[in-house]
Amino acid sequence: MNGGRQLFTCPTCGKCFFYWVPDTTPQPKVKCYFCNAEAFPNGEPPAAPAPVPSPAAPVPPTVAPPAEGTPPPAS
Ligand SMILES: [Zn+2]
């Protein structure tokens, strides 16, 4: 697994330790070994892109009920 170690200083308890930053997750959430505080030392990862709301969802065509008085199909 590729990645690198970075020094983390816990903002809560001030302890320092190394944490692993995988290449695939450049902004990992680090949990302090000492006080269990969680932090994003590299900044919080960008939020997942919100789904683009489709503009004015097309209204499904209403199925017209058969007109009253429609004779049944001749058999
Ligand atoms: Zn801590």
N, CA, C, O and the ligand as a Tripos MOL2 file, in Angstrom:
@<TRIPOS>MOLECULE
protein
  301   299    76     0     0
PROTEIN
NO_CHARGES

@<TRIPOS>ATOM
      1 N           0.8520   -1.1940    0.0000 N.3       1 MET1
      2 CA          0.0000    0.0000    0.0000 C.3       1 MET1
      3 C           0.8810    1.2360    0.0000 C.2       1 MET1
      4 O           1.8010    1.3620    0.8080 O.2       1 MET1
      5 N           0.5920    2.1250   -0.9000 N.am      2 ASN2
      6 CA          1.3800    3.3350   -0.9760 C.3       2 ASN2
      7 C           0.8150    4.3950   -0.0340 C.2       2 ASN2
      8 O          -0.3800    4.4430    0.2560 O.2       2 ASN2
      9 N           1.7080    5.2150    0.4150 N.am      3 GLY3
     10 CA          1.2750    6.2720    1.3170 C.3       3 GLY3
     11 C           2.4780    6.8430    2.0140 C.2       3 GLY3
     12 O           3.6200    6.6270    1.6080 O.2       3 GLY3
     13 N           2.2130    7.5560    3.0450 N.am      4 GLY4
     14 CA          3.3170    8.1470    3.7770 C.3       4 GLY4
     15 C           2.9130    8.4400    5.1970 C.2       4 GLY4
     16 O           1.7350    8.5780    5.5280 O.2       4 GLY4
     17 N           3.9260    8.5290    6.0200 N.am      5 ARG5
     18 CA          3.6480    8.8450    7.4130 C.3       5 ARG5
     19 C           3.7070   10.3500    7.6000 C.2       5 ARG5
     20 O           4.5340   11.0390    7.0030 O.2       5 ARG5
     21 N           2.8320   10.8310    8.4230 N.am      6 GLN6
     22 CA          2.8860   12.2490    8.7510 C.3       6 GLN6
     23 C           2.7470   12.3810   10.2610 C.2       6 GLN6
     24 O           2.1340   11.5530   10.9350 O.2       6 GLN6
     25 N           3.3350   13.4450   10.7530 N.am      7 LEU7
     26 CA          3.2750   13.6910   12.1830 C.3       7 LEU7
     27 C           1.9720   14.4090   12.5190 C.2       7 LEU7
     28 O           1.6120   15.4210   11.9180 O.2       7 LEU7
     29 N           1.3070   13.8590   13.4730 N.am      8 PHE8
     30 CA          0.0290   14.4220   13.8820 C.3       8 PHE8
     31 C           0.1530   14.9370   15.3020 C.2       8 PHE8
     32 O           0.6400   14.2410   16.1930 O.2       8 PHE8
     33 N          -0.2870   16.1450   15.4940 N.am      9 THR9
     34 CA         -0.3590   16.6880   16.8480 C.3       9 THR9
     35 C          -1.8230   16.8280   17.2040 C.2       9 THR9
     36 O          -2.5700   17.5790   16.5770 O.2       9 THR9
     37 N          -2.2070   16.0960   18.2140 N.am     10 CYS10
     38 CA         -3.6170   16.0940   18.5720 C.3      10 CYS10
     39 C          -4.0180   17.4880   19.0640 C.2      10 CYS10
     40 O          -3.3970   18.0420   19.9710 O.2      10 CYS10
     41 N          -5.0520   18.0340   18.4570 N.am     11 PRO11
     42 CA         -5.4990   19.3650   18.8960 C.3      11 PRO11
     43 C          -6.1800   19.3240   20.2520 C.2      11 PRO11
     44 O          -6.3780   20.3590   20.8890 O.2      11 PRO11
     45 N          -6.5320   18.1360   20.6850 N.am     12 THR12
     46 CA         -7.2640   18.0330   21.9410 C.3      12 THR12
     47 C          -6.3340   17.8250   23.1240 C.2      12 THR12
     48 O          -6.4580   18.4870   24.1550 O.2      12 THR12
     49 N          -5.3850   16.8790   22.9570 N.am     13 CYS13
     50 CA         -4.5400   16.5770   24.1050 C.3      13 CYS13
     51 C          -3.0870   16.9710   23.8690 C.2      13 CYS13
     52 O          -2.2770   16.9290   24.7950 O.2      13 CYS13
     53 N          -2.7490   17.3540   22.6410 N.am     14 GLY14
     54 CA         -1.4200   17.8510   22.3710 C.3      14 GLY14
     55 C          -0.3660   16.7780   22.1460 C.2      14 GLY14
     56 O           0.8030   17.1010   21.9360 O.2      14 GLY14
     57 N          -0.7510   15.5160   22.1850 N.am     15 LYS15
     58 CA          0.2250   14.4490   21.9530 C.3      15 LYS15
     59 C           0.5690   14.3940   20.4690 C.2      15 LYS15
     60 O          -0.2250   14.7660   19.6040 O.2      15 LYS15
     61 N           1.7670   13.9220   20.2150 N.am     16 CYS16
     62 CA          2.2110   13.8010   18.8340 C.3      16 CYS16
     63 C           2.4350   12.3380   18.5030 C.2      16 CYS16
     64 O           2.9590   11.5730   19.3130 O.2      16 CYS16
     65 N           2.0410   11.9750   17.3330 N.am     17 PHE17
     66 CA          2.3560   10.6240   16.8550 C.3      17 PHE17
     67 C           2.2710   10.6440   15.3500 C.2      17 PHE17
     68 O           1.7340   11.5690   14.7420 O.2      17 PHE17
     69 N           2.8120    9.6050   14.7740 N.am     18 PHE18
     70 CA          2.7420    9.5030   13.3270 C.3      18 PHE18
     71 C           1.4860    8.7680   12.9280 C.2      18 PHE18
     72 O           1.0270    7.8490   13.6070 O.2      18 PHE18
     73 N           0.9580    9.1910   11.8350 N.am     19 TYR19
     74 CA         -0.1840    8.4700   11.2890 C.3      19 TYR19
     75 C           0.0770    8.2180    9.8220 C.2      19 TYR19
     76 O           0.9060    8.8740    9.1910 O.2      19 TYR19
     77 N          -0.6280    7.2830    9.3150 N.am     20 TRP20
     78 CA         -0.4160    6.8370    7.9480 C.3      20 TRP20
     79 C          -1.4020    7.5370    7.0380 C.2      20 TRP20
     80 O          -2.6000    7.5960    7.3140 O.2      20 TRP20
     81 N          -0.8690    8.0720    5.9350 N.am     21 VAL21
     82 CA         -1.7300    8.7160    4.9480 C.3      21 VAL21
     83 C          -1.6590    7.9020    3.6640 C.2      21 VAL21
     84 O          -0.6870    8.0100    2.9170 O.2      21 VAL21
     85 N          -2.6350    7.1210    3.4110 N.am     22 PRO22
     86 CA         -2.6140    6.3630    2.1570 C.3      22 PRO22
     87 C          -2.8090    7.2950    0.9660 C.2      22 PRO22
     88 O          -3.4680    8.3300    1.0550 O.2      22 PRO22
     89 N          -2.2170    6.8910   -0.1390 N.am     23 ASP23
     90 CA         -2.3420    7.7230   -1.3310 C.3      23 ASP23
     91 C          -3.7940    7.9200   -1.7330 C.2      23 ASP23
     92 O          -4.1810    8.9400   -2.3030 O.2      23 ASP23
     93 N          -4.5620    6.9250   -1.4200 N.am     24 THR24
     94 CA         -5.9540    6.9990   -1.8640 C.3      24 THR24
     95 C          -6.7980    7.8810   -0.9690 C.2      24 THR24
     96 O          -7.9100    8.2730   -1.3210 O.2      24 THR24
     97 N          -6.2460    8.1880    0.2020 N.am     25 THR25
     98 CA         -7.0060    9.0310    1.1310 C.3      25 THR25
     99 C          -6.0790   10.1070    1.6680 C.2      25 THR25
    100 O          -5.5310    9.9630    2.7610 O.2      25 THR25
    101 N          -5.8990   11.1780    0.9180 N.am     26 PRO26
    102 CA         -4.9470   12.2090    1.3340 C.3      26 PRO26
    103 C          -5.4070   13.0050    2.5540 C.2      26 PRO26
    104 O          -4.6160   13.7070    3.1840 O.2      26 PRO26
    105 N          -6.6670   12.8900    2.8710 N.am     27 GLN27
    106 CA         -7.1870   13.6590    4.0190 C.3      27 GLN27
    107 C          -7.8980   12.7060    4.9740 C.2      27 GLN27
    108 O          -9.1130   12.7710    5.1570 O.2      27 GLN27
    109 N          -7.1170   11.8290    5.5720 N.am     28 PRO28
    110 CA         -7.7560   10.8310    6.4240 C.3      28 PRO28
    111 C          -8.2350   11.4430    7.7230 C.2      28 PRO28
    112 O          -7.7610   12.4850    8.1780 O.2      28 PRO28
    113 N          -9.1820   10.7540    8.2850 N.am     29 LYS29
    114 CA         -9.5930   11.1450    9.6280 C.3      29 LYS29
    115 C          -8.6980   10.3950   10.6010 C.2      29 LYS29
    116 O          -8.6130    9.1680   10.5650 O.2      29 LYS29
    117 N          -8.0410   11.1330   11.4570 N.am     30 VAL30
    118 CA         -7.0930   10.5370   12.3860 C.3      30 VAL30
    119 C          -7.7330   10.5040   13.7650 C.2      30 VAL30
    120 O          -8.2880   11.4890   14.2530 O.2      30 VAL30
    121 N          -7.6310    9.3490   14.3590 N.am     31 LYS31
    122 CA         -8.1570    9.2150   15.7130 C.3      31 LYS31
    123 C          -6.9820    9.1810   16.6660 C.2      31 LYS31
    124 O          -6.0690    8.3680   16.5220 O.2      31 LYS31
    125 N          -7.0180   10.0580   17.6230 N.am     32 CYS32
    126 CA         -5.9070   10.1620   18.5540 C.3      32 CYS32
    127 C          -5.7590    8.8720   19.3490 C.2      32 CYS32
    128 O          -6.7310    8.3350   19.8820 O.2      32 CYS32
    129 N          -4.5230    8.3870   19.4160 N.am     33 TYR33
    130 CA         -4.2710    7.1550   20.1680 C.3      33 TYR33
    131 C          -4.4820    7.3620   21.6620 C.2      33 TYR33
    132 O          -4.7210    6.4160   22.4120 O.2      33 TYR33
    133 N          -4.3890    8.6010   22.0670 N.am     34 PHE34
    134 CA         -4.3480    8.8650   23.5090 C.3      34 PHE34
    135 C          -5.7170    9.2680   24.0610 C.2      34 PHE34
    136 O          -6.1340    8.8000   25.1200 O.2      34 PHE34
    137 N          -6.3920   10.1250   23.3410 N.am     35 CYS35
    138 CA         -7.6590   10.6100   23.8850 C.3      35 CYS35
    139 C          -8.8460   10.2820   22.9810 C.2      35 CYS35
    140 O          -9.9900   10.6270   23.2770 O.2      35 CYS35
    141 N          -8.5440    9.6110   21.8760 N.am     36 ASN36
    142 CA         -9.6090    9.1730   20.9740 C.3      36 ASN36
    143 C         -10.3190   10.3200   20.2560 C.2      36 ASN36
    144 O         -11.3660   10.1290   19.6370 O.2      36 ASN36
    145 N          -9.7370   11.5010   20.3470 N.am     37 ALA37
    146 CA        -10.3360   12.6040   19.5900 C.3      37 ALA37
    147 C         -10.0830   12.3520   18.1110 C.2      37 ALA37
    148 O          -9.0450   11.8110   17.7300 O.2      37 ALA37
    149 N         -11.0170   12.7390   17.3050 N.am     38 GLU38
    150 CA        -10.8610   12.5700   15.8690 C.3      38 GLU38
    151 C         -10.6470   13.9270   15.2270 C.2      38 GLU38
    152 O         -11.2830   14.9150   15.5930 O.2      38 GLU38
    153 N          -9.7460   13.9530   14.2720 N.am     39 ALA39
    154 CA         -9.4360   15.2210   13.6160 C.3      39 ALA39
    155 C          -9.0310   14.9490   12.1830 C.2      39 ALA39
    156 O          -8.6880   13.8260   11.8130 O.2      39 ALA39
    157 N          -9.0760   15.9940   11.3940 N.am     40 PHE40
    158 CA         -8.6170   15.9280   10.0110 C.3      40 PHE40
    159 C          -7.4000   16.8290    9.8850 C.2      40 PHE40
    160 O          -7.5350   17.9960    9.5170 O.2      40 PHE40
    161 N          -6.2170   16.3110   10.1810 N.am     41 PRO41
    162 CA         -5.0290   17.1720   10.1600 C.3      41 PRO41
    163 C          -4.7200   17.7250    8.7830 C.2      41 PRO41
    164 O          -4.0500   18.7520    8.6680 O.2      41 PRO41
    165 N          -5.1870   17.0760    7.7500 N.am     42 ASN42
    166 CA         -4.9290   17.5840    6.3970 C.3      42 ASN42
    167 C          -6.1320   18.3560    5.8640 C.2      42 ASN42
    168 O          -6.2230   18.6520    4.6720 O.2      42 ASN42
    169 N          -7.0230   18.6650    6.7450 N.am     43 GLY43
    170 CA         -8.2340   19.3280    6.2800 C.3      43 GLY43
    171 C          -9.2890   18.2870    6.0100 C.2      43 GLY43
    172 O          -8.9950   17.1380    5.6830 O.2      43 GLY43
    173 N         -10.4910   18.7040    6.1510 N.am     44 GLU44
    174 CA        -11.5640   17.7520    5.9280 C.3      44 GLU44
    175 C         -11.6660   17.4410    4.4510 C.2      44 GLU44
    176 O         -11.5180   18.3210    3.6040 O.2      44 GLU44
    177 N         -11.9140   16.2100    4.1600 N.am     45 PRO45
    178 CA        -12.0750   15.8640    2.7430 C.3      45 PRO45
    179 C         -13.2950   16.5850    2.1970 C.2      45 PRO45
    180 O         -14.2570   16.8480    2.9180 O.2      45 PRO45
    181 N         -13.2390   16.8940    0.9310 N.am     46 PRO46
    182 CA        -14.3990   17.5730    0.3410 C.3      46 PRO46
    183 C         -15.6210   16.6840    0.4470 C.2      46 PRO46
    184 O         -15.5580   15.4680    0.2650 O.2      46 PRO46
    185 N         -16.6920   17.3070    0.7350 N.am     47 ALA47
    186 CA        -17.9230   16.5340    0.8580 C.3      47 ALA47
    187 C         -18.2430   15.8930   -0.4740 C.2      47 ALA47
    188 O         -17.9310   16.4220   -1.5410 O.2      47 ALA47
    189 N         -18.8530   14.7770   -0.3810 N.am     48 ALA48
    190 CA        -19.2410   14.0980   -1.6100 C.3      48 ALA48
    191 C         -20.1300   15.0330   -2.4070 C.2      48 ALA48
    192 O         -21.0120   15.6950   -1.8590 O.2      48 ALA48
    193 N         -19.8920   15.0780   -3.6860 N.am     49 PRO49
    194 CA        -20.7040   15.9940   -4.4970 C.3      49 PRO49
    195 C         -22.1740   15.6640   -4.3600 C.2      49 PRO49
    196 O         -22.6110   14.5250   -4.5250 O.2      49 PRO49
    197 N         -22.8990   16.6890   -4.0580 N.am     50 ALA50
    198 CA        -24.3370   16.4730   -3.8960 C.3      50 ALA50
    199 C         -24.9420   16.1400   -5.2450 C.2      50 ALA50
    200 O         -24.5480   16.6890   -6.2740 O.2      50 ALA50
    201 N         -25.8740   15.2630   -5.2250 N.am     51 PRO51
    202 CA        -26.5210   14.9360   -6.5060 C.3      51 PRO51
    203 C         -27.2010   16.1640   -7.0630 C.2      51 PRO51
    204 O         -27.9080   16.8910   -6.3650 O.2      51 PRO51
    205 N         -26.9660   16.3660   -8.3290 N.am     52 VAL52
    206 CA        -27.5580   17.5430   -8.9620 C.3      52 VAL52
    207 C         -29.0590   17.3190   -9.0620 C.2      52 VAL52
    208 O         -29.5140   16.3580   -9.6820 O.2      52 VAL52
    209 N         -29.8090   18.2000   -8.4580 N.am     53 PRO53
    210 CA        -31.2640   18.0190   -8.5470 C.3      53 PRO53
    211 C         -31.7180   18.2390   -9.9770 C.2      53 PRO53
    212 O         -31.4270   19.2610  -10.5990 O.2      53 PRO53
    213 N         -32.4150   17.2860  -10.4580 N.am     54 SER54
    214 CA        -32.8810   17.4140  -11.8370 C.3      54 SER54
    215 C         -33.9410   18.5030  -11.8820 C.2      54 SER54
    216 O         -34.8830   18.5070  -11.0900 O.2      54 SER54
    217 N         -33.7720   19.4160  -12.8130 N.am     55 PRO55
    218 CA        -34.7270   20.5270  -12.8790 C.3      55 PRO55
    219 C         -36.0980   20.0460  -13.3290 C.2      55 PRO55
    220 O         -36.2480   19.4440  -14.3920 O.2      55 PRO55
    221 N         -37.0630   20.3180  -12.5200 N.am     56 ALA56
    222 CA        -38.4570   20.0270  -12.8680 C.3      56 ALA56
    223 C         -38.5920   18.6330  -13.4450 C.2      56 ALA56
    224 O         -38.6830   18.4350  -14.6570 O.2      56 ALA56
    225 N         -38.6010   17.6910  -12.5450 N.am     57 ALA57
    226 CA        -38.7460   16.3230  -13.0070 C.3      57 ALA57
    227 C         -39.9460   16.2180  -13.9320 C.2      57 ALA57
    228 O         -41.0220   16.7480  -13.6530 O.2      57 ALA57
    229 N         -39.7390   15.5360  -15.0170 N.am     58 PRO58
    230 CA        -40.8560   15.4420  -15.9790 C.3      58 PRO58
    231 C         -42.0480   14.7450  -15.3390 C.2      58 PRO58
    232 O         -41.9210   13.7040  -14.6940 O.2      58 PRO58
    233 N         -43.1580   15.3290  -15.5320 N.am     59 VAL59
    234 CA        -44.3750   14.7400  -14.9810 C.3      59 VAL59
    235 C         -44.7700   13.5610  -15.8550 C.2      59 VAL59
    236 O         -44.9040   13.6940  -17.0720 O.2      59 VAL59
    237 N         -44.9500   12.4300  -15.2390 N.am     60 PRO60
    238 CA        -45.3510   11.2800  -16.0690 C.3      60 PRO60
    239 C         -46.7090   11.5550  -16.6850 C.2      60 PRO60
    240 O         -47.6040   12.0900  -16.0310 O.2      60 PRO60
    241 N         -46.8490   11.1940  -17.9190 N.am     61 PRO61
    242 CA        -48.1360   11.4660  -18.5820 C.3      61 PRO61
    243 C         -49.2430   10.7120  -17.8760 C.2      61 PRO61
    244 O         -49.1450    9.5140  -17.6100 O.2      61 PRO61
    245 N         -50.2590   11.4220  -17.5930 N.am     62 THR62
    246 CA        -51.3860   10.7620  -16.9340 C.3      62 THR62
    247 C         -52.1330    9.9290  -17.9560 C.2      62 THR62
    248 O         -52.4200   10.3490  -19.0770 O.2      62 THR62
    249 N         -52.4220    8.7540  -17.5100 N.am     63 VAL63
    250 CA        -53.1610    7.8690  -18.4100 C.3      63 VAL63
    251 C         -54.6350    8.2470  -18.3410 C.2      63 VAL63
    252 O         -55.2790    8.1460  -17.2960 O.2      63 VAL63
    253 N         -55.1240    8.6670  -19.4350 N.am     64 ALA64
    254 CA        -56.5240    9.0920  -19.4540 C.3      64 ALA64
    255 C         -57.4200    7.8710  -19.2680 C.2      64 ALA64
    256 O         -57.2800    6.8660  -19.9650 O.2      64 ALA64
    257 N         -58.3180    7.9770  -18.3390 N.am     65 PRO65
    258 CA        -59.2370    6.8400  -18.1680 C.3      65 PRO65
    259 C         -60.1380    6.7400  -19.3890 C.2      65 PRO65
    260 O         -60.3810    7.7380  -20.0680 O.2      65 PRO65
    261 N         -60.6200    5.5730  -19.6640 N.am     66 PRO66
    262 CA        -61.4940    5.4540  -20.8370 C.3      66 PRO66
    263 C         -62.7210    6.3230  -20.6620 C.2      66 PRO66
    264 O         -63.3070    6.4220  -19.5840 O.2      66 PRO66
    265 N         -63.0730    6.9320  -21.7420 N.am     67 ALA67
    266 CA        -64.2360    7.8270  -21.6780 C.3      67 ALA67
    267 C         -65.4590    7.0420  -21.2770 C.2      67 ALA67
    268 O         -65.6400    5.8800  -21.6400 O.2      67 ALA67
    269 N         -66.2900    7.7210  -20.5150 N.am     68 GLU68
    270 CA        -67.4980    7.0220  -20.0930 C.3      68 GLU68
    271 C         -68.3680    6.7480  -21.3180 C.2      68 GLU68
    272 O         -68.4060    7.5190  -22.2770 O.2      68 GLU68
    273 N         -69.0260    5.6790  -21.2440 N.am     69 GLY69
    274 CA        -69.9080    5.3360  -22.3360 C.3      69 GLY69
    275 C         -69.2050    4.6410  -23.4710 C.2      69 GLY69
    276 O         -69.7720    4.4100  -24.5390 O.2      69 GLY69
    277 N         -67.9200    4.3030  -23.2080 N.am     70 THR70
    278 CA        -67.2140    3.5800  -24.2720 C.3      70 THR70
    279 C         -67.8050    2.1730  -24.3740 C.2      70 THR70
    280 O         -67.8090    1.4340  -23.3900 O.2      70 THR70
    281 N         -68.2700    1.8230  -25.4730 N.am     71 PRO71
    282 CA        -68.8450    0.4690  -25.6000 C.3      71 PRO71
    283 C         -67.7830   -0.5920  -25.4270 C.2      71 PRO71
    284 O         -66.6580   -0.4140  -25.8940 O.2      71 PRO71
    285 N         -68.1010   -1.6710  -24.7810 N.am     72 PRO72
    286 CA        -67.1150   -2.7570  -24.6490 C.3      72 PRO72
    287 C         -66.8100   -3.3120  -26.0230 C.2      72 PRO72
    288 O         -67.6400   -3.2850  -26.9330 O.2      72 PRO72
    289 N         -65.5970   -3.8140  -26.1460 N.am     73 PRO73
    290 CA        -65.2510   -4.3520  -27.4780 C.3      73 PRO73
    291 C         -66.1950   -5.4520  -27.8830 C.2      73 PRO73
    292 O         -66.5050   -6.3500  -27.1000 O.2      73 PRO73
    293 N         -66.6470   -5.3730  -29.1110 N.am     74 ALA74
    294 CA        -67.5720   -6.3930  -29.5800 C.3      74 ALA74
    295 C         -66.8830   -7.7270  -29.6450 C.2      74 ALA74
    296 O         -65.7280   -7.8220  -30.0600 O.2      74 ALA74
    297 N         -67.5800   -8.7450  -29.2400 N.am     75 SER75
    298 CA        -66.9830  -10.0640  -29.2620 C.3      75 SER75
    299 C         -67.6010  -10.8920  -30.3750 C.2      75 SER75
    300 O         -67.2290  -12.0500  -30.5610 O.2      75 SER75
    301 ZN         -5.4560   13.3920   21.7740 Zn       76 ZN76
@<TRIPOS>BOND
     1     1     2 1
     2     2     3 1
     3     3     4 2
     4     3     5 am
     5     5     6 1
     6     6     7 1
     7     7     8 2
     8     7     9 am
     9     9    10 1
    10    10    11 1
    11    11    12 2
    12    11    13 am
    13    13    14 1
    14    14    15 1
    15    15    16 2
    16    15    17 am
    17    17    18 1
    18    18    19 1
    19    19    20 2
    20    19    21 am
    21    21    22 1
    22    22    23 1
    23    23    24 2
    24    23    25 am
    25    25    26 1
    26    26    27 1
    27    27    28 2
    28    27    29 am
    29    29    30 1
    30    30    31 1
    31    31    32 2
    32    31    33 am
    33    33    34 1
    34    34    35 1
    35    35    36 2
    36    35    37 am
    37    37    38 1
    38    38    39 1
    39    39    40 2
    40    39    41 am
    41    41    42 1
    42    42    43 1
    43    43    44 2
    44    43    45 am
    45    45    46 1
    46    46    47 1
    47    47    48 2
    48    47    49 am
    49    49    50 1
    50    50    51 1
    51    51    52 2
    52    51    53 am
    53    53    54 1
    54    54    55 1
    55    55    56 2
    56    55    57 am
    57    57    58 1
    58    58    59 1
    59    59    60 2
    60    59    61 am
    61    61    62 1
    62    62    63 1
    63    63    64 2
    64    63    65 am
    65    65    66 1
    66    66    67 1
    67    67    68 2
    68    67    69 am
    69    69    70 1
    70    70    71 1
    71    71    72 2
    72    71    73 am
    73    73    74 1
    74    74    75 1
    75    75    76 2
    76    75    77 am
    77    77    78 1
    78    78    79 1
    79    79    80 2
    80    79    81 am
    81    81    82 1
    82    82    83 1
    83    83    84 2
    84    83    85 am
    85    85    86 1
    86    86    87 1
    87    87    88 2
    88    87    89 am
    89    89    90 1
    90    90    91 1
    91    91    92 2
    92    91    93 am
    93    93    94 1
    94    94    95 1
    95    95    96 2
    96    95    97 am
    97    97    98 1
    98    98    99 1
    99    99   100 2
   100    99   101 am
   101   101   102 1
   102   102   103 1
   103   103   104 2
   104   103   105 am
   105   105   106 1
   106   106   107 1
   107   107   108 2
   108   107   109 am
   109   109   110 1
   110   110   111 1
   111   111   112 2
   112   111   113 am
   113   113   114 1
   114   114   115 1
   115   115   116 2
   116   115   117 am
   117   117   118 1
   118   118   119 1
   119   119   120 2
   120   119   121 am
   121   121   122 1
   122   122   123 1
   123   123   124 2
   124   123   125 am
   125   125   126 1
   126   126   127 1
   127   127   128 2
   128   127   129 am
   129   129   130 1
   130   130   131 1
   131   131   132 2
   132   131   133 am
   133   133   134 1
   134   134   135 1
   135   135   136 2
   136   135   137 am
   137   137   138 1
   138   138   139 1
   139   139   140 2
   140   139   141 am
   141   141   142 1
   142   142   143 1
   143   143   144 2
   144   143   145 am
   145   145   146 1
   146   146   147 1
   147   147   148 2
   148   147   149 am
   149   149   150 1
   150   150   151 1
   151   151   152 2
   152   151   153 am
   153   153   154 1
   154   154   155 1
   155   155   156 2
   156   155   157 am
   157   157   158 1
   158   158   159 1
   159   159   160 2
   160   159   161 am
   161   161   162 1
   162   162   163 1
   163   163   164 2
   164   163   165 am
   165   165   166 1
   166   166   167 1
   167   167   168 2
   168   167   169 am
   169   169   170 1
   170   170   171 1
   171   171   172 2
   172   171   173 am
   173   173   174 1
   174   174   175 1
   175   175   176 2
   176   175   177 am
   177   177   178 1
   178   178   179 1
   179   179   180 2
   180   179   181 am
   181   181   182 1
   182   182   183 1
   183   183   184 2
   184   183   185 am
   185   185   186 1
   186   186   187 1
   187   187   188 2
   188   187   189 am
   189   189   190 1
   190   190   191 1
   191   191   192 2
   192   191   193 am
   193   193   194 1
   194   194   195 1
   195   195   196 2
   196   195   197 am
   197   197   198 1
   198   198   199 1
   199   199   200 2
   200   199   201 am
   201   201   202 1
   202   202   203 1
   203   203   204 2
   204   203   205 am
   205   205   206 1
   206   206   207 1
   207   207   208 2
   208   207   209 am
   209   209   210 1
   210   210   211 1
   211   211   212 2
   212   211   213 am
   213   213   214 1
   214   214   215 1
   215   215   216 2
   216   215   217 am
   217   217   218 1
   218   218   219 1
   219   219   220 2
   220   219   221 am
   221   221   222 1
   222   222   223 1
   223   223   224 2
   224   223   225 am
   225   225   226 1
   226   226   227 1
   227   227   228 2
   228   227   229 am
   229   229   230 1
   230   230   231 1
   231   231   232 2
   232   231   233 am
   233   233   234 1
   234   234   235 1
   235   235   236 2
   236   235   237 am
   237   237   238 1
   238   238   239 1
   239   239   240 2
   240   239   241 am
   241   241   242 1
   242   242   243 1
   243   243   244 2
   244   243   245 am
   245   245   246 1
   246   246   247 1
   247   247   248 2
   248   247   249 am
   249   249   250 1
   250   250   251 1
   251   251   252 2
   252   251   253 am
   253   253   254 1
   254   254   255 1
   255   255   256 2
   256   255   257 am
   257   257   258 1
   258   258   259 1
   259   259   260 2
   260   259   261 am
   261   261   262 1
   262   262   263 1
   263   263   264 2
   264   263   265 am
   265   265   266 1
   266   266   267 1
   267   267   268 2
   268   267   269 am
   269   269   270 1
   270   270   271 1
   271   271   272 2
   272   271   273 am
   273   273   274 1
   274   274   275 1
   275   275   276 2
   276   275   277 am
   277   277   278 1
   278   278   279 1
   279   279   280 2
   280   279   281 am
   281   281   282 1
   282   282   283 1
   283   283   284 2
   284   283   285 am
   285   285   286 1
   286   286   287 1
   287   287   288 2
   288   287   289 am
   289   289   290 1
   290   290   291 1
   291   291   292 2
   292   291   293 am
   293   293   294 1
   294   294   295 1
   295   295   296 2
   296   295   297 am
   297   297   298 1
   298   298   299 1
   299   299   300 2
@<TRIPOS>SUBSTRUCTURE
     1 MET1         2 RESIDUE 1 A MET
     2 ASN2         6 RESIDUE 1 A ASN
     3 GLY3        10 RESIDUE 1 A GLY
     4 GLY4        14 RESIDUE 1 A GLY
     5 ARG5        18 RESIDUE 1 A ARG
     6 GLN6        22 RESIDUE 1 A GLN
     7 LEU7        26 RESIDUE 1 A LEU
     8 PHE8        30 RESIDUE 1 A PHE
     9 THR9        34 RESIDUE 1 A THR
    10 CYS10       38 RESIDUE 1 A CYS
    11 PRO11       42 RESIDUE 1 A PRO
    12 THR12       46 RESIDUE 1 A THR
    13 CYS13       50 RESIDUE 1 A CYS
    14 GLY14       54 RESIDUE 1 A GLY
    15 LYS15       58 RESIDUE 1 A LYS
    16 CYS16       62 RESIDUE 1 A CYS
    17 PHE17       66 RESIDUE 1 A PHE
    18 PHE18       70 RESIDUE 1 A PHE
    19 TYR19       74 RESIDUE 1 A TYR
    20 TRP20       78 RESIDUE 1 A TRP
    21 VAL21       82 RESIDUE 1 A VAL
    22 PRO22       86 RESIDUE 1 A PRO
    23 ASP23       90 RESIDUE 1 A ASP
    24 THR24       94 RESIDUE 1 A THR
    25 THR25       98 RESIDUE 1 A THR
    26 PRO26      102 RESIDUE 1 A PRO
    27 GLN27      106 RESIDUE 1 A GLN
    28 PRO28      110 RESIDUE 1 A PRO
    29 LYS29      114 RESIDUE 1 A LYS
    30 VAL30      118 RESIDUE 1 A VAL
    31 LYS31      122 RESIDUE 1 A LYS
    32 CYS32      126 RESIDUE 1 A CYS
    33 TYR33      130 RESIDUE 1 A TYR
    34 PHE34      134 RESIDUE 1 A PHE
    35 CYS35      138 RESIDUE 1 A CYS
    36 ASN36      142 RESIDUE 1 A ASN
    37 ALA37      146 RESIDUE 1 A ALA
    38 GLU38      150 RESIDUE 1 A GLU
    39 ALA39      154 RESIDUE 1 A ALA
    40 PHE40      158 RESIDUE 1 A PHE
    41 PRO41      162 RESIDUE 1 A PRO
    42 ASN42      166 RESIDUE 1 A ASN
    43 GLY43      170 RESIDUE 1 A GLY
    44 GLU44      174 RESIDUE 1 A GLU
    45 PRO45      178 RESIDUE 1 A PRO
    46 PRO46      182 RESIDUE 1 A PRO
    47 ALA47      186 RESIDUE 1 A ALA
    48 ALA48      190 RESIDUE 1 A ALA
    49 PRO49      194 RESIDUE 1 A PRO
    50 ALA50      198 RESIDUE 1 A ALA
    51 PRO51      202 RESIDUE 1 A PRO
    52 VAL52      206 RESIDUE 1 A VAL
    53 PRO53      210 RESIDUE 1 A PRO
    54 SER54      214 RESIDUE 1 A SER
    55 PRO55      218 RESIDUE 1 A PRO
    56 ALA56      222 RESIDUE 1 A ALA
    57 ALA57      226 RESIDUE 1 A ALA
    58 PRO58      230 RESIDUE 1 A PRO
    59 VAL59      234 RESIDUE 1 A VAL
    60 PRO60      238 RESIDUE 1 A PRO
    61 PRO61      242 RESIDUE 1 A PRO
    62 THR62      246 RESIDUE 1 A THR
    63 VAL63      250 RESIDUE 1 A VAL
    64 ALA64      254 RESIDUE 1 A ALA
    65 PRO65      258 RESIDUE 1 A PRO
    66 PRO66      262 RESIDUE 1 A PRO
    67 ALA67      266 RESIDUE 1 A ALA
    68 GLU68      270 RESIDUE 1 A GLU
    69 GLY69      274 RESIDUE 1 A GLY
    70 THR70      278 RESIDUE 1 A THR
    71 PRO71      282 RESIDUE 1 A PRO
    72 PRO72      286 RESIDUE 1 A PRO
    73 PRO73      290 RESIDUE 1 A PRO
    74 ALA74      294 RESIDUE 1 A ALA
    75 SER75      298 RESIDUE 1 A SER
    76 ZN76       301 GROUP 0 **** ****
